Amino acid sequence: MDRPVMAGKEPVFAHGAPVGYVTSADYGFTIGTAIAYAWLPPAPAVASQRLEIEYFGERLAAVVAEEPLYDPRLKRLRVRAG
């Protein structure tokens, strides 16, 4: 895994100000990164909006994504031998 996976209730920040919190999270194996769902008001809940999630005192970069989150070409599921 390339990033920590949140447990829930971590604060979410936009432009340095708290705007919401993580409601649930897990690792997205088909996209190869952590996914955090968060409660946000409408203004920062815009696709491609850059946010931060505080995780044990450290602020981690996050980006609002549109759903569905998946690997449309299945590149991460295919393994080539050799």
C-alpha positions as CSV (number, residue, x, y, z in Angstrom):
1,M,0.0,0.0,0.0
2,D,1.3,3.4,-0.8
3,R,-0.7,5.4,1.8
4,P,-2.2,4.9,5.2
5,V,-5.8,3.8,5.3
6,M,-8.0,6.0,7.5
7,A,-10.2,4.4,10.2
8,G,-12.9,7.1,10.2
9,K,-13.6,10.5,11.9
10,E,-10.3,12.0,10.7
11,P,-10.8,15.8,10.0
12,V,-10.7,17.0,6.4
13,F,-9.3,20.4,5.5
14,A,-9.7,22.7,2.5
15,H,-7.3,25.7,2.3
16,G,-6.2,25.0,5.8
17,A,-9.7,25.2,7.4
18,P,-11.6,22.2,8.7
19,V,-14.5,21.4,6.4
20,G,-15.6,17.8,7.2
21,Y,-14.6,14.4,8.4
22,V,-13.9,10.9,7.1
23,T,-16.9,8.6,7.4
24,S,-15.2,5.4,6.1
25,A,-12.1,4.3,4.3
26,D,-10.4,1.3,2.8
27,Y,-7.8,0.3,0.3
28,G,-9.0,0.3,-3.3
29,F,-7.1,-2.7,-4.7
30,T,-8.3,-2.2,-8.3
31,I,-7.1,1.4,-8.3
32,G,-4.0,0.8,-6.2
33,T,-4.5,3.5,-3.5
34,A,-6.4,4.3,-0.4
35,I,-10.0,5.6,-0.6
36,A,-11.6,7.7,2.0
37,Y,-15.3,8.7,2.0
38,A,-15.9,11.9,3.8
39,W,-18.8,14.2,4.8
40,L,-18.3,17.5,3.1
41,P,-20.4,20.6,2.4
42,P,-21.1,21.3,-1.3
43,A,-18.4,23.9,-1.9
44,P,-15.3,21.6,-1.4
45,A,-17.1,18.5,-2.6
46,V,-16.2,19.2,-6.3
47,A,-14.3,16.7,-8.4
48,S,-10.5,17.4,-8.5
49,Q,-10.7,19.7,-5.4
50,R,-7.5,19.3,-3.4
51,L,-8.0,18.6,0.3
52,E,-6.0,17.4,3.3
53,I,-6.9,14.7,5.8
54,E,-5.3,14.8,9.2
55,Y,-4.0,11.4,10.2
56,F,-2.2,11.0,13.5
57,G,-1.1,14.7,13.5
58,E,0.1,14.6,9.8
59,R,-1.8,16.2,7.0
60,L,-2.1,14.0,3.9
61,A,-3.0,15.2,0.5
62,A,-6.3,14.1,-0.9
63,V,-8.3,14.8,-4.0
64,V,-12.1,14.7,-4.5
65,A,-12.9,12.0,-7.0
66,E,-15.9,11.1,-9.1
67,E,-17.4,7.7,-8.8
68,P,-17.2,4.9,-9.7
69,L,-13.6,4.4,-8.7
70,Y,-12.2,1.6,-10.8
71,D,-9.5,0.6,-13.2
72,P,-11.4,0.7,-16.5
73,R,-8.7,-1.0,-18.5
74,L,-8.0,-3.6,-15.8
75,K,-4.3,-2.8,-16.0
76,R,-3.8,-3.4,-12.3
77,L,-5.4,-6.8,-12.4
78,R,-3.4,-8.2,-15.3
79,V,0.0,-9.6,-14.6
80,R,2.5,-10.4,-17.4
81,A,4.9,-13.2,-16.9
82,G,8.4,-12.9,-18.1
